[in-house]
Amino acid sequence: MPPQRVFALPRQHSLLLPAVINPFVHDLTLTKADKIKCVLQGIVLVPLRGIFLLLVLMVMWPVSVMITFRQSLKGAVEPMTGWRRLLHKKVMTFLGRLYFFGMGFRVVVKGKQASSLEAPVLAVAPHSSFFDAIVCIEAGLPSTVSRSESLEAPIFGRFLRCVQPVLVSRKDPDSRRNTIFEIERRAKSGGHWPQVLIFPEGTCTNRSCLITFKQGAFVPGVPVQPVLIRYPNKLDTVTWTWQGPESARLLLLTLCQLYTTVEVEFLPPQIPTEMEKKCPIKFAQSVRAVMAESLGLPVTDHTYEDCRLMIAAGELTLPMEAGLVEFTKISKKLELKWDNVKKELESFANIACSCKGGRITIDEFASFLKIPISPALQELFALFDRNGDGTIDFREYVIGVTVLCRPANNEEVIQIAFKLFDIDEDNCITLEEFSSLLRSALGVCDLDVDSLFKEIDADGSGHITYDEFRSFALTHPEYAKLFTTYIELQRYQGLGEEFDFENCCSTSHNNHQEDSTSDKKDD
């Protein structure tokens, strides 16, 4: 009687799919009525608003030049005082509100803004548009965090200088550390500096969830006032994400609307506990939870790095959303760096090259491994297929390779597997030995392993040396679990015992990672 196989493994809740699969896509669909309405309104509104905005800019420009005249942005920067502060706080704020009014924005402000003493930092979310700058206007033009390159932009670069931003430079390797230091210096100035306004998500989403908050706003350990921003409009012409309409189209469509409503809500300041002061991540999660509850939105662990992977997936001809894995959570739990995950994405693309949906079926899995579908392969596939839908997406693939396969690819397992294939113990594996064992292990009589054998036999000598076998095993982690499965099969068949595939998986994994977290062991 053939050994019964058991391959169902528990799934860690912490590595399940996020509530929102892709927060970086915005599908703007205009009905025929919408298009007609935009054209008719745009013929009148766009020219009038264009002229009005130009007039406002003509006033804002000389005012901003006066405010920033002979003002340093680097070195020992001090907050503006006297007439500069008055022009900045009163005149520029008024002109900014006038500018957005000219664009057709109807602003509704809820709650009360705290003073810089009560809450030195303002955390704004969800961040979904370049129009979110309206929050800065309503908050009285506090300092913001901005790229140093933005100061070079004509006209608007001068306006940005008025708020004395905390500058981030891509060219400076110490920029991140210096930025955190400057935010902390201003936040702990005791009201000497204006408030610092930060969009903690760090990138734009479609407002379907709140993604991971970056730590910058929470490192100082001072009270933070959450600020919510909503766009409760029937036609969404403001959302600007990684997948969706271009900024120019959104701007034009927004100018064509009679008005665009935006709600800005100031929530009560959040005061960190002693633990949260020591752990900015916990403080960030606490503030995000408060904001998510007020918005009625779920939270996910997506970050800017997911956007990078999404772009990389597109370059590999995969659907862009294939790269979304909640990078921060996955990398932390599986101890992976971005380059590692990018490499896994390339491997995934090689398997899914014929799959237009960016998901791997068992047929494609078997074709890539160059072996037929068998019980052992079905069990391996089931371990990868976390949600049981019969396919493997990239998220499932990177978890499977890291948790199931790479731990099994240690030197000891590779040596045992090689000896198992090397039946006559002459330190090389012939095609007959290779195919004979795979037939026995997989239970398939007519198994064609020529192509797989040739791929392992790098020098084409007609036999596989240990170095070739080891090199192939290390660069093709998908085979590692199959190798260990074969070893366990042979052992249990030889003893006449029942083969427990679950114990096989957990044993090989636990032996390799005794010090790892339970998430990695039990997954």
Summary of the structure (lengths in Angstrom):
residues: 523
radius of gyration: 29.3
end to end distance: 30.3
largest distance: 91.9
contacts: 1638
relative contact order: 0.11
helix: 52%
strand: 10%
